[in-house]
Amino acid sequence: MVDLTTRFCGLELRNPVLPAAGPPGRNGDALLACAAGGAGGLVAKTISSHAADVPAPNMAEVPMGFLNCERWSELPPERWLEGEYARARTAGLPLIIGLGYTAADIRSLAPRIAPFADAVELSTHYIGQDPRPMQEAIAAARELLSMPVIVKLSPLGRNMVEAARAAVEAGAHALAAINSFGPCLAIDIETGRPLLGGPQGYGWLSGLAIKPLAVRCVYEIAQAVDVPIIGVGGVMSGRDAVEMLMAGASAVGVCTAAILKGPGILGQIASELASWLGAHGYRSPQEIVGLAWRQPPAPNRPLYAQVDRDRCTGCQLCYRSCAYGAIRMEGRKAVVTPTRCAACGLCATRCRANAIHLIREAA
């Protein structure tokens, strides 16, 4: 029996799947919908000392990803303080409140949100690459709050490991990595104009397109600092959550999937995670945290790919994409010629039937 209960910075989450700060937590009702959808805890959209002036249009689905030019919450802090946070708390789940951005902002907001929050998440999205403003904001939060301070890191040209170390040195109890990547641009070829509003139409990329970047950042950060991490960026399924946990995250944040598929995807990801863990003999998510770097790399070089004929469906994906001419079709089954195979691994990752594996040299 798999137990998804997760302890994160002293908070007890019913599972490690959280809505990442953004539209899924845009107000109290949205946060209640995330709770009803199966979230393990709640993360409210980042607020600052004034409401954001958000361009329109501000969201667009693009191939393999998602662009947004949203900013922080379009609601003034008073609206959150007078009702939205209290409504979110009726869910009975731990509530992490997003705050941004400068030390002055934090000093103004922290005492006011304290009665509602179980933890805070400080966004670094608009404070540049110099670590000092981030560290000053962390110091302000630590001075004024007696709760966990989580720092969300943005991959904006900075060395993520150095940024993580700087955050922890300043007093961060935990990290969230990563925020959306950018700026990026998508153009509507029918109008010749950017898909998004704003002065230049630039946006920030999220979704599956940034998952390998997010996984790499979590993988490196987890080995560099000894604090828990919320892995954010491209988590669209239970398998994505497994990958993020194996990289070193203790919990995962989901934003793009919750926007595109609704808050029920949070519970679906948790359910898929539980199914995967059970099928692989694990009893809790904690057992796979950091597995990708806790175990040694495969000792032997792969020699060639091999097809399991019983599993092969004859879809020809591997055959069509083999740049080395190593795969041929015999009837409706793929066959590999070992002497031509470069062991590049592409066919194994493309096979939807999990019918192709790399054969390694003997130990």
VOKOLBA-429091 format. One record per residue: x, y, z of N, C-alpha, C in turn; residue number from 1. Coordinates in steps of 0.001 Angstrom, whole numbers, plus 500000, padded with zeros to 6 digits. Layout:
BEGIN
(site (X Y Z) (X Y Z) (X Y Z) NUM)
...
//
This chain:
BEGIN
(site (500843 498805 500000) (500000 500000 500000) (500881 501249 500000) 1)
(site (500652 502149 499045) (501459 503363 498937) (500839 504469 499784) 2)
(site (501656 505119 500592) (501223 506260 501399) (501854 507518 500804) 3)
(site (501033 508397 500222) (501540 509601 499573) (501789 510753 500541) 4)
(site (501445 510582 501805) (501631 511664 502772) (503082 512150 502745) 5)
(site (503243 513458 502664) (504569 514048 502502) (504787 515131 503547) 6)
(site (505902 515042 504252) (506301 516107 505173) (507237 517051 504433) 7)
(site (506847 518312 504364) (507658 519300 503656) (507803 520529 504546) 8)
(site (509006 520770 505019) (509272 521922 505894) (508347 521938 507103) 9)
(site (508063 520778 507643) (507186 520700 508798) (505711 520697 508472) 10)
(site (505348 520898 507206) (503950 520858 506785) (503594 519436 506382) 11)
(site (502413 518978 506756) (501966 517654 506345) (501047 517791 505138) 12)
(site (501537 517344 503984) (500776 517363 502741) (500137 515997 502543) 13)
(site (498894 515956 502076) (498267 514648 501876) (498858 513922 500671) 14)
(site (499515 514646 499797) (500320 514076 498718) (501285 515166 498274) 15)
(site (502303 514840 497478) (503322 515837 497150) (503001 516702 495942) 16)
(site (501742 516732 495499) (501363 517479 494292) (500663 518774 494694) 17)
(site (501269 519907 494322) (500765 521226 494686) (500447 522031 493433) 18)
(site (499482 522947 493506) (499357 523915 492416) (500498 524916 492534) 19)
(site (501248 525139 491460) (502298 526152 491511) (501662 527535 491493) 20)
(site (502369 528515 492055) (501832 529873 492125) (501491 530368 490724) 21)
(site (500262 530834 490544) (499812 531290 489238) (498307 531230 489146) 22)
(site (497763 531200 487933) (496309 531185 487751) (495570 530083 488509) 23)
(site (496142 528880 488700) (495397 527874 489471) (495087 528316 490904) 24)
(site (495858 529263 491441) (495607 529777 492783) (495293 531257 492770) 25)
(site (494519 531683 491762) (494305 533115 491535) (493414 533785 492575) 26)
(site (492593 533009 493293) (491748 533561 494357) (491306 532414 495264) 27)
(site (490485 532731 496248) (490064 531713 497200) (489286 530590 496566) 28)
(site (488367 530916 495665) (487571 529875 495017) (488441 528952 494173) 29)
(site (489411 529520 493460) (490307 528694 492649) (491120 527755 493531) 30)
(site (491555 528225 494672) (492310 527373 495589) (491436 526269 496163) 31)
(site (490173 526566 496446) (489257 525514 496895) (489052 524477 495798) 32)
(site (489017 524919 494538) (488887 523975 493426) (490116 523079 493335) 33)
(site (491299 523626 493610) (492515 522806 493630) (492442 521764 494738) 34)
(site (491934 522169 495893) (491777 521219 496997) (490809 520116 496616) 35)
(site (489669 520493 496028) (488688 519496 495601) (489238 518618 494487) 36)
(site (490160 519169 493690) (490764 518413 492598) (491835 517443 493031) 37)
(site (492210 517469 494318) (493156 516481 494819) (494521 516987 495194) 38)
(site (494731 518304 495251) (496044 518833 495628) (496421 518395 497036) 39)
(site (497726 518207 497253) (498204 517833 498579) (498299 518996 499529) 40)
(site (498428 520194 499000) (498480 521449 499740) (498189 522549 498743) 41)
(site (498158 523791 499208) (497765 524898 498344) (498861 525953 498285) 42)
(site (499022 526557 497102) (499957 527666 496909) (499179 528803 496257) 43)
(site (499061 529917 496966) (498316 531064 496452) (499180 531879 495501) 44)
(site (498537 532467 494513) (499233 533294 493537) (500006 534411 494236) 45)
(site (501185 534712 493719) (502043 535725 494314) (501357 537085 494351) 46)
(site (501429 537736 495503) (500971 539118 495602) (502170 540019 495839) 47)
(site (502014 541292 495498) (503023 542289 495822) (502325 543466 496485) 48)
(site (503038 544563 496644) (502489 545681 497406) (501361 546394 496683) 49)
(site (501194 546099 495387) (500065 546634 494631) (499639 545598 493603) 50)
(site (498429 545741 493098) (497919 544795 492102) (498698 544927 490801) 51)
(site (498871 543808 490103) (499575 543823 488824) (498670 544352 487718) 52)
(site (499270 545077 486786) (498581 545495 485564) (498916 544451 484502) 53)
(site (498014 543517 484287) (498293 542358 483440) (497847 542638 482004) 54)
(site (498755 542479 481016) (498361 542698 479624) (497307 541689 479174) 55)
(site (496632 542001 478087) (495701 541061 477465) (495917 541105 475951) 56)
(site (495906 539923 475299) (495845 538576 475882) (497150 538242 476600) 57)
(site (497060 537308 477550) (498240 537024 478371) (498591 535549 478492) 58)
(site (497865 534660 477812) (498201 533234 477826) (497997 532652 476436) 59)
(site (498867 531720 476055) (498741 531072 474752) (499357 529683 474815) 60)
(site (498636 528703 474303) (499218 527372 474152) (500030 527347 472868) 61)
(site (501239 526841 472949) (502114 526698 471791) (502560 525240 471730) 62)
(site (503064 524769 470575) (503472 523363 470479) (504441 522968 471594) 63)
(site (504056 521943 472340) (504859 521383 473429) (505049 522344 474599) 64)
(site (504313 523447 474627) (504523 524376 475724) (503403 525377 475877) 65)
(site (503681 526406 476649) (502675 527384 477050) (503394 528694 477306) 66)
(site (502847 529787 476791) (503423 531107 477013) (502474 531955 477842) 67)
(site (503043 532774 478710) (502213 533728 479442) (502976 535028 479646) 68)
(site (502233 536109 479699) (502825 537390 480092) (502096 537923 481317) 69)
(site (501577 536976 482111) (501003 537336 483400) (502097 537908 484300) 70)
(site (501688 538578 485318) (502645 539062 486301) (502270 538454 487646) 71)
(site (502248 539238 488676) (501769 538730 489955) (500256 538909 490009) 72)
(site (499666 538788 491180) (498209 538818 491278) (497636 540149 490818) 73)
(site (496583 540050 490012) (495868 541244 489565) (494913 541772 490636) 74)
(site (494814 541041 491747) (493995 541496 492876) (494864 542302 493844) 75)
(site (494355 543382 494393) (495143 544134 495373) (495321 543316 496647) 76)
(site (496377 543573 497399) (496598 542810 498632) (495395 542838 499567) 77)
(site (494696 543973 499616) (493555 544095 500522) (492479 543062 500215) 78)
(site (492291 542764 498943) (491277 541772 498556) (491637 540394 499113) 79)
(site (492905 540051 499024) (493351 538775 499579) (493198 538759 501098) 80)
(site (493609 539838 501722) (493596 539894 503183) (492187 539940 503748) 81)
(site (491258 540501 502993) (489890 540659 503486) (488986 539468 503182) 82)
(site (489487 538487 502412) (488585 537379 502140) (489164 536175 501427) 83)
(site (490076 536395 500466) (490536 535278 499636) (491344 534262 500441) 84)
(site (492256 534725 501289) (493044 533793 502094) (492161 533031 503077) 85)
(site (491252 533732 503715) (490365 533064 504679) (489526 532001 503985) 86)
(site (489065 532304 502775) (488278 531314 502032) (489142 530101 501690) 87)
(site (490368 530331 501259) (491260 529215 500924) (491524 528336 502140) 88)
(site (491603 528923 503305) (491914 528150 504504) (490788 527190 504876) 89)
(site (489585 527439 504401) (488488 526522 504727) (488690 525149 504100) 90)
(site (489634 525020 503164) (489926 523712 502565) (490558 522766 503578) 91)
(site (491180 523307 504606) (491815 522462 505610) (493166 521913 505203) 92)
(site (493753 522462 504143) (495071 522030 503682) (496104 523102 504014) 93)
(site (497385 522725 504139) (498419 523734 504335) (498379 524774 503219) 94)
(site (498494 526045 503593) (498427 527142 502628) (499773 527855 502576) 95)
(site (500390 527830 501404) (501632 528550 501142) (501260 529817 500386) 96)
(site (501660 530963 500895) (501287 532245 500294) (502475 532816 499534) 97)
(site (502258 533132 498259) (503297 533716 497424) (503438 535205 497664) 98)
(site (504685 535650 497860) (504984 537065 498075) (506094 537513 497134) 99)
(site (506068 538773 496720) (507129 539355 495914) (507161 540860 496145) 100)
(site (508272 541513 495926) (509484 540957 495358) (510697 541483 496144) 101)
(site (510637 542765 496513) (511758 543384 497207) (511609 543245 498716) 102)
(site (512693 543566 499415) (512635 543541 500879) (511575 544503 501396) 103)
(site (511425 545655 500736) (510397 546613 501157) (509004 546019 500990) 104)
(site (508775 545317 499868) (507485 544649 499666) (507234 543626 500771) 105)
(site (508248 542835 501064) (508093 541776 502066) (507821 542382 503441) 106)
(site (508525 543446 503776) (508300 544077 505081) (506880 544616 505200) 107)
(site (506335 545089 504093) (504966 545605 504111) (503936 544490 504220) 108)
(site (504184 543373 503540) (503163 542328 503408) (503245 541235 504469) 109)
(site (504456 540870 504866) (504627 539677 505705) (503794 539710 506986) 110)
(site (503819 540793 507762) (503021 540759 509002) (501524 540636 508738) 111)
(site (501073 541099 507585) (499641 541096 507293) (499148 539728 506829) 112)
(site (500010 538977 506169) (499581 537647 505696) (499831 536559 506731) 113)
(site (500613 536875 507757) (501024 535861 508733) (499865 535076 509341) 114)
(site (498726 535703 509665) (497639 534922 510273) (497041 533854 509364) 115)
(site (497290 533960 508066) (496651 533044 507117) (497598 531964 506589) 116)
(site (498898 532173 506711) (499871 531335 506007) (500468 530260 506900) 117)
(site (500711 529095 506304) (501511 528052 506945) (502967 528142 506506) 118)
(site (503196 528786 505355) (504533 529028 504825) (504402 530120 503780) 119)
(site (505528 530729 503421) (505521 531712 502336) (506478 531258 501246) 120)
(site (506161 531663 500022) (507043 531409 498886) (507417 532757 498287) 121)
(site (508699 533088 498322) (509183 534354 497793) (509584 534178 496339) 122)
(site (508992 534966 495462) (509336 534906 494043) (510527 535808 493761) 123)
(site (511446 535325 492925) (512618 536112 492521) (512521 536540 491065) 124)
(site (511322 536480 490493) (511172 536604 489044) (511516 537988 488515) 125)
(site (511337 539017 489296) (511518 540374 488769) (512623 541151 489472) 126)
(site (513548 540471 490112) (514564 541203 490875) (515965 541039 490302) 127)
(site (516093 540510 489077) (517378 540474 488405) (518294 539362 488878) 128)
(site (519534 539400 488368) (520482 538324 488620) (521368 538556 489842) 129)
(site (521460 539777 490308) (522230 540074 491514) (521546 539386 492696) 130)
(site (522252 538532 493440) (521601 537804 494539) (521240 538672 495737) 131)
(site (521796 539871 495829) (521591 540665 497043) (520130 541062 497274) 132)
(site (519375 541523 496265) (517960 541819 496532) (517179 540593 497010) 133)
(site (517488 539421 496451) (516847 538188 496906) (517197 537918 498364) 134)
(site (518463 538044 498701) (518889 537769 500070) (518286 538768 501053) 135)
(site (518151 540012 500634) (517525 541016 501497) (516053 540690 501729) 136)
(site (515372 540222 500684) (513963 539835 500833) (513829 538638 501770) 137)
(site (514739 537665 501634) (514716 536495 502521) (514948 536926 503965) 138)
(site (515925 537803 504167) (516223 538268 505523) (515013 538968 506139) 139)
(site (514304 539752 505330) (513109 540439 505833) (512042 539430 506236) 140)
(site (511848 538420 505403) (510843 537396 505717) (511219 536621 506971) 141)
(site (512483 536267 507098) (512926 535520 508282) (512773 536355 509551) 142)
(site (513024 537647 509437) (512914 538529 510604) (511471 538667 511079) 143)
(site (510526 538691 510138) (509143 539032 510468) (508219 537831 510612) 144)
(site (508647 536666 510149) (507751 535510 510124) (508349 534337 510890) 145)
(site (507514 533605 511564) (507950 532383 512253) (507342 531178 511547) 146)
(site (507642 531054 510278) (507130 529960 509450) (508148 529684 508357) 147)
(site (508038 528548 507658) (508997 528244 506597) (508984 529290 505488) 148)
(site (510178 529651 505041) (510360 530581 503926) (510915 529790 502746) 149)
(site (510101 529675 501708) (510478 528970 500483) (510846 530019 499443) 150)
(site (511896 529808 498692) (512316 530756 497665) (512195 530096 496300) 151)
(site (511455 530757 495405) (511269 530228 494051) (512292 530859 493120) 152)
(site (513085 530021 492475) (514186 530470 491633) (513769 530511 490169) 153)
(site (514236 531551 489476) (513936 531718 488056) (515191 531487 487232) 154)
(site (515088 530769 486103) (516264 530448 485284) (516570 531557 484281) 155)
(site (516814 532752 484771) (516956 533904 483883) (518421 534284 483733) 156)
(site (519190 533404 483106) (520587 533695 482837) (521506 533522 484027) 157)
(site (520968 533078 485151) (521802 532933 486342) (522239 531479 486523) 158)
(site (523320 531303 487259) (523744 529972 487664) (522814 529516 488779) 159)
(site (522024 528486 488517) (520977 528098 489454) (521544 527540 490756) 160)
(site (522658 526853 490681) (523268 526323 491905) (523775 527466 492777) 161)
(site (524410 528451 492155) (524877 529602 492929) (523704 530359 493535) 162)
(site (522617 530512 492768) (521432 531193 493288) (520835 530413 494457) 163)
(site (520805 529090 494330) (520271 528257 495411) (521116 528398 496669) 164)
(site (522425 528357 496503) (523309 528501 497665) (523136 529870 498316) 165)
(site (523000 530909 497491) (522816 532258 498030) (521513 532355 498815) 166)
(site (520469 531709 498312) (519180 531726 499010) (519271 531004 500350) 167)
(site (519915 529855 500355) (520030 529074 501593) (520919 529802 502598) 168)
(site (522001 530398 502121) (522873 531160 503022) (522126 532321 503675) 169)
(site (521146 532892 502951) (520373 534015 503487) (519264 533565 504423) 170)
(site (519015 532243 504490) (518038 531746 505439) (516848 531025 504860) 171)
(site (516834 530747 503561) (515713 530013 502979) (515628 528618 503583) 172)
(site (514413 528231 503970) (514200 526884 504512) (514019 525848 503408) 173)
(site (513584 526297 502236) (513308 525390 501121) (513351 526199 499835) 174)
(site (513378 525486 498713) (513427 526123 497401) (512329 525566 496510) 175)
(site (511918 526356 495538) (511065 525886 494448) (511798 526190 493157) 176)
(site (511905 525216 492279) (512639 525404 491033) (511981 524556 489943) 177)
(site (511683 525186 488816) (512040 526539 488411) (510785 527334 488040) 178)
(site (510953 528640 487907) (509896 529466 487351) (509939 529352 485829) 179)
(site (509028 530008 485153) (508977 529947 483692) (510221 530593 483087) 180)
(site (510490 530252 481833) (511736 530631 481157) (511448 531676 480084) 181)
(site (512358 532633 479955) (512131 533612 478909) (513035 534825 479042) 182)
(site (512666 535899 478318) (511441 536026 477532) (511490 535259 476218) 183)
(site (510294 534887 475744) (510124 534159 474491) (509083 534893 473642) 184)
(site (508990 534506 472389) (508065 535182 471482) (507404 534181 470556) 185)
(site (506087 534312 470388) (505335 533534 469400) (504513 534505 468569) 186)
(site (504480 534284 467259) (503810 535196 466331) (502663 534484 465639) 187)
(site (501538 535137 465566) (500385 534652 464808) (500663 534922 463334) 188)
(site (500901 533867 462554) (501306 534082 461163) (500155 534563 460285) 189)
(site (498929 534519 460774) (497804 535060 460008) (497718 536579 460136) 190)
(site (498145 537116 461266) (498084 538566 461474) (499456 539220 461447) 191)
(site (500513 538411 461638) (501853 538971 461724) (502137 539664 463036) 192)
(site (501286 539441 464025) (501450 540085 465322) (501745 539035 466393) 193)
(site (502401 539446 467481) (502625 538505 468586) (501312 537966 469133) 194)
(site (501353 536724 469620) (500159 536117 470209) (499760 536796 471512) 195)
(site (500753 537315 472229) (500481 537894 473539) (500455 539411 473478) 196)
(site (499808 540002 474472) (499755 541450 474578) (501017 542006 475207) 197)
(site (500969 543255 475584) (502145 543900 476148) (502916 544643 475079) 198)
(site (503910 545433 475476) (504631 546292 474523) (505295 545540 473376) 199)
(site (505905 544386 473646) (506611 543628 472609) (505991 542267 472329) 200)
(site (505014 541874 473120) (504398 540568 472927) (505208 539422 473490) 201)
(site (506204 539729 474317) (507032 538679 474896) (506257 537934 475987) 202)
(site (506649 536678 476185) (506046 535882 477243) (507070 534959 477865) 203)
(site (506605 534192 478847) (507458 533261 479590) (506993 531845 479297) 204)
(site (507946 530978 479005) (507652 529619 478551) (507549 528660 479728) 205)
(site (506515 527810 479694) (506345 526763 480699) (505809 525517 480008) 206)
(site (505472 524495 480792) (504949 523260 480212) (506050 522289 479829) 207)
(site (505675 521295 479027) (506605 520210 478690) (507914 520699 478088) 208)
(site (507874 521820 477373) (509080 522311 476711) (510206 522597 477694) 209)
(site (509880 522964 478931) (510946 523298 479885) (511220 522180 480882) 210)
(site (510534 521047 480757) (510739 520004 481771) (512189 519518 481850) 211)
(site (512874 519241 480737) (514269 518807 480879) (515151 519851 481568) 212)
(site (514891 521130 481305) (515636 522192 481985) (515329 522188 483474) 213)
(site (514052 522067 483819) (513659 522055 485230) (514249 520854 485960) 214)
(site (514199 519687 485332) (514738 518474 485953) (516239 518619 486182) 215)
(site (516943 519172 485199) (518392 519374 485366) (518682 520328 486517) 216)
(site (517910 521420 486610) (518134 522382 487695) (517888 521742 489060) 217)
(site (516789 521012 489194) (516496 520341 490462) (517595 519333 490787) 218)
(site (518034 518586 489801) (519078 517569 489967) (520361 518191 490522) 219)
(site (520750 519340 489977) (521983 519986 490429) (521806 520666 491785) 220)
(site (520670 521337 491967) (520435 522044 493227) (520357 521064 494395) 221)
(site (519674 519941 494181) (519484 518974 495264) (520804 518413 495773) 222)
(site (521802 518349 494909) (523107 517848 495330) (523976 518932 495965) 223)
(site (523562 520195 495784) (524391 521305 496252) (523953 521871 497591) 224)
(site (522653 521760 497910) (522144 522334 499162) (521283 521305 499875) 225)
(site (521252 521411 501187) (520529 520425 501994) (519214 521010 502507) 226)
(site (518348 521388 501568) (517000 521839 501922) (516025 521169 500953) 227)
(site (514773 520997 501353) (513804 520375 500446) (513465 521286 499271) 228)
(site (513040 520662 498181) (512776 521377 496929) (511390 521015 496412) 229)
(site (510666 522027 495943) (509460 521800 495149) (509885 521866 493689) 230)
(site (509761 520776 492962) (510141 520741 491560) (509004 521252 490692) 231)
(site (509273 522294 489924) (508252 522942 489106) (508774 523092 487685) 232)
(site (507925 522799 486714) (508307 523000 485320) (508008 521777 484483) 233)
(site (506859 521782 483814) (506538 520714 482881) (505977 519455 483491) 234)
(site (505541 519494 484743) (504932 518302 485348) (503492 518210 484851) 235)
(site (503257 517274 483940) (501945 517119 483310) (501296 515781 483642) 236)
(site (502056 514870 484257) (501558 513518 484514) (502258 512937 485733) 237)
(site (501780 511774 486158) (502430 511088 487257) (503857 510695 486934) 238)
(site (504111 510297 485702) (505476 509935 485303) (506401 511147 485384) 239)
(site (505886 512327 485011) (506693 513541 485142) (507013 513810 486608) 240)
(site (506044 513574 487485) (506277 513756 488918) (507350 512792 489418) 241)
(site (507301 511544 488969) (508329 510561 489341) (509707 511074 488943) 242)
(site (509818 511571 487727) (511105 512060 487235) (511615 513218 488100) 243)
(site (510716 514130 488454) (511114 515281 489264) (511553 514844 490662) 244)
(site (510853 513874 491245) (511258 513358 492554) (512608 512655 492464) 245)
(site (512804 511872 491428) (514088 511189 491268) (515237 512180 491111) 246)
(site (514948 513352 490541) (515982 514384 490401) (516347 515006 491736) 247)
(site (515444 514901 492725) (515763 515426 494042) (514688 516268 494687) 248)
(site (513556 516473 494006) (512456 517233 494600) (511734 516381 495639) 249)
(site (511214 517032 496675) (510396 516342 497676) (508912 516502 497393) 250)
(site (508562 517519 496597) (507186 517761 496169) (507249 518358 494775) 251)
(site (506108 518418 494091) (506079 518993 492747) (505008 520071 492678) 252)
(site (505285 521093 491863) (504317 522151 491611) (503794 522038 490195) 253)
(site (502497 522213 490040) (501838 522038 488739) (501075 523313 488405) 254)
(site (501431 523952 487298) (500724 525163 486881) (500110 524991 485494) 255)
(site (500954 524784 484479) (500450 524705 483107) (499401 523619 482948) 256)
(site (499656 522435 483477) (498685 521344 483343) (497369 521703 484012) 257)
(site (497431 522396 485153) (496204 522779 485852) (495438 523848 485089) 258)
(site (496152 524706 484352) (495480 525695 483508) (494794 525005 482334) 259)
(site (495510 524116 481662) (495007 523501 480431) (493972 522410 480688) 260)
(site (494105 521694 481796) (493248 520528 482034) (492311 520688 483220) 261)
(site (492457 521772 483970) (491612 521983 485133) (492237 521426 486394) 262)
(site (491725 521827 487567) (492352 521438 488834) (492293 519953 489138) 263)
(site (491400 519211 488480) (491345 517771 488704) (492613 517052 488295) 264)
(site (493445 517695 487462) (494700 517065 487047) (495630 516879 488240) 265)
(site (495475 517683 489283) (496339 517556 490461) (496136 516205 491135) 266)
(site (494872 515833 491334) (494589 514527 491913) (494945 513395 490975) 267)
(site (494782 513633 489666) (495129 512593 488693) (496628 512316 488722) 268)
(site (497430 513376 488787) (498883 513192 488868) (499252 512440 490141) 269)
(site (498609 512793 491254) (498879 512087 492515) (498507 510614 492404) 270)
(site (497366 510327 491770) (496931 508940 491607) (497888 508164 490709) 271)
(site (498325 508790 489615) (499277 508131 488715) (500608 507890 489420) 272)
(site (501020 508843 490245) (502251 508674 491022) (502128 507481 491956) 273)
(site (501002 507380 492656) (500795 506254 493573) (500813 504930 492819) 274)
(site (500176 504889 491652) (500142 503656 490860) (501544 503255 490425) 275)
(site (502331 504232 489973) (503698 503928 489530) (504526 503418 490709) 276)
(site (504431 504094 491843) (505204 503669 493012) (504842 502243 493415) 277)
(site (503541 501944 493465) (503112 500606 493847) (503584 499547 492874) 278)
(site (503498 499864 491573) (503911 498901 490553) (505409 498619 490599) 279)
(site (506180 499557 491143) (507635 499391 491200) (508130 499038 492599) 280)
(site (507212 498692 493492) (507607 498187 494797) (507958 499229 495836) 281)
(site (507591 500478 495601) (507857 501532 496584) (506617 501778 497435) 282)
(site (506834 502210 498670) (505717 502444 499594) (505424 503921 499812) 283)
(site (506345 504797 499410) (506130 506228 499602) (506955 507008 498587) 284)
(site (506567 508258 498315) (507367 509074 497394) (508777 509318 497906) 285)
(site (508936 509380 499222) (510247 509690 499795) (511318 508680 499374) 286)
(site (510901 507474 499065) (511874 506436 498718) (512579 506704 497396) 287)
(site (512001 507539 496536) (512647 507783 495239) (513254 509176 495143) 288)
(site (513151 509989 496192) (513701 511346 496135) (515218 511284 495965) 289)
(site (515721 511887 494894) (517158 511909 494637) (517733 510620 494108) 290)
(site (516880 509678 493714) (517376 508372 493266) (518325 508499 492083) 291)
(site (518112 509487 491222) (518933 509624 490015) (520388 509912 490332) 292)
(site (520663 510536 491464) (522062 510783 491820) (522520 510009 493047) 293)
(site (521599 509366 493742) (521996 508535 494883) (522533 507180 494444) 294)
(site (522143 506721 493260) (522656 505444 492778) (523739 505698 491731) 295)
(site (524708 504792 491599) (525789 505008 490633) (525274 504910 489206) 296)
(site (525969 505553 488261) (525555 505439 486857) (525722 504018 486351) 297)
(site (525031 503716 485260) (525158 502386 484653) (526631 502131 484329) 298)
(site (527173 500997 484762) (528620 500783 484669) (529126 500459 483271) 299)
(site (528272 499932 482429) (528760 499418 481154) (528137 500165 479978) 300)
(site (528907 500345 478931) (528463 501068 477748) (527426 500244 476983) 301)
(site (526338 500900 476512) (525394 500165 475668) (526020 499829 474318) 302)
(site (525689 498652 473799) (526261 498188 472538) (525290 498327 471373) 303)
(site (524043 497937 471594) (523054 498001 470514) (521658 497879 471111) 304)
(site (520673 498232 470302) (519277 498119 470729) (518744 496736 470389) 305)
(site (517785 496279 471173) (517143 494990 470926) (515635 495153 471075) 306)
(site (514889 494537 470153) (513430 494651 470143) (512806 493398 470743) 307)
(site (511884 493595 471670) (511074 492501 472205) (509925 492267 471223) 308)
(site (509990 491189 470465) (509009 490948 469409) (507594 490788 469963) 309)
(site (507484 490272 471165) (506148 490101 471742) (505492 491438 472059) 310)
(site (506292 492437 472378) (505749 493757 472703) (505591 494645 471469) 311)
(site (506398 494421 470449) (506407 495286 469267) (505036 495302 468594) 312)
(site (504533 496516 468315) (503218 496673 467670) (503318 496948 466178) 313)
(site (504537 497068 465669) (504696 497334 464247) (504364 498753 463836) 314)
(site (504467 499695 464754) (504093 501085 464440) (505095 501776 463522) 315)
(site (506319 501280 463454) (507381 501770 462582) (508006 503096 463020) 316)
(site (507684 503571 464206) (508322 504805 464678) (509840 504661 464701) 317)
(site (510323 503547 465230) (511766 503337 465319) (512381 503210 463926) 318)
(site (511701 502490 463058) (512196 502259 461699) (512360 503581 460945) 319)
(site (511361 504457 461069) (511394 505708 460314) (512434 506689 460849) 320)
(site (512762 506601 462128) (513658 507609 462704) (515077 507111 462942) 321)
(site (515411 505907 462521) (516777 505409 462714) (517695 506015 461658) 322)
(site (518579 506902 462102) (519484 507585 461176) (520596 506674 460674) 323)
(site (520753 505495 461279) (521872 504611 460943) (521453 503425 460081) 324)
(site (520175 503359 459739) (519704 502243 458928) (519833 500908 459622) 325)
(site (519765 500922 460954) (519976 499691 461715) (518688 498916 461956) 326)
(site (517547 499504 461643) (516264 498855 461923) (515542 498566 460616) 327)
(site (515057 497354 460503) (514258 496958 459347) (512962 496332 459848) 328)
(site (511982 496255 458981) (510719 495619 459332) (510673 494232 458708) 329)
(site (510386 493238 459528) (510134 491876 459051) (508675 491582 459345) 330)
(site (507856 491710 458319) (506415 491648 458541) (505996 492870 459338) 331)
(site (505362 492644 460479) (504926 493755 461335) (505802 493906 462577) 332)
(site (507015 493388 462501) (507917 493468 463643) (509218 494172 463254) 333)
(site (509696 495033 464159) (510971 495707 463949) (512109 494785 464363) 334)
(site (513188 494815 463596) (514369 493999 463874) (515597 494900 463768) 335)
(site (516528 494768 464720) (517738 495581 464740) (518914 494776 464209) 336)
(site (519714 495400 463346) (520982 494822 462921) (522069 495363 463843) 337)
(site (522565 494562 464787) (523491 495073 465808) (524734 495739 465238) 338)
(site (525258 495226 464120) (526496 495792 463586) (526301 497191 463013) 339)
(site (525073 497563 462718) (524796 498918 462229) (524365 499870 463347) 340)
(site (523944 499323 464462) (523365 500135 465540) (524451 500937 466252) 341)
(site (524211 502238 466431) (525153 503115 467134) (524815 503246 468612) 342)
(site (523790 502533 469076) (523346 502607 470477) (523044 504041 470893) 343)
(site (522468 504813 469959) (522160 506213 470277) (521000 506330 471259) 344)
(site (520120 505327 471302) (519034 505310 472275) (517732 505938 471828) 345)
(site (517705 506573 470652) (516488 507259 470224) (515312 506308 470088) 346)
(site (515533 505157 469501) (514423 504227 469280) (513788 503794 470597) 347)
(site (514612 503578 471612) (514077 503139 472906) (513195 504206 473533) 348)
(site (513567 505480 473341) (512755 506552 473923) (511512 506843 473098) 349)
(site (511514 506486 471820) (510339 506731 470974) (509316 505607 471059) 350)
(site (509723 504426 471473) (508826 503271 471450) (507720 503414 472486) 351)
(site (506480 503490 472010) (505331 503647 472906) (504968 502339 473611) 352)
(site (505448 501235 473089) (505125 499927 473662) (506196 499429 474629) 353)
(site (507233 500244 474853) (508343 499844 475728) (508934 498510 475281) 354)
(site (509084 498383 473962) (509546 497117 473390) (511028 497121 473035) 355)
(site (511701 498254 473197) (513099 498352 472781) (513971 498687 473984) 356)
(site (515037 497938 474146) (515967 498159 475250) (517389 498107 474717) 357)
(site (518293 498798 475406) (519693 498791 475013) (520419 497645 475711) 358)
(site (521107 496855 474928) (521916 495756 475446) (523300 496299 475780) 359)
(site (523762 496041 476992) (525052 496563 477435) (526119 495476 477401) 360)
(site (527364 495915 477301) (528469 494959 477292) (528545 494251 478643) 361)
(site (529036 493046 478613) (529120 492246 479831) (530055 492900 480839) 362)
(site (529725 492744 482118) (530562 493322 483189) (531903 492621 483241) 363)
//
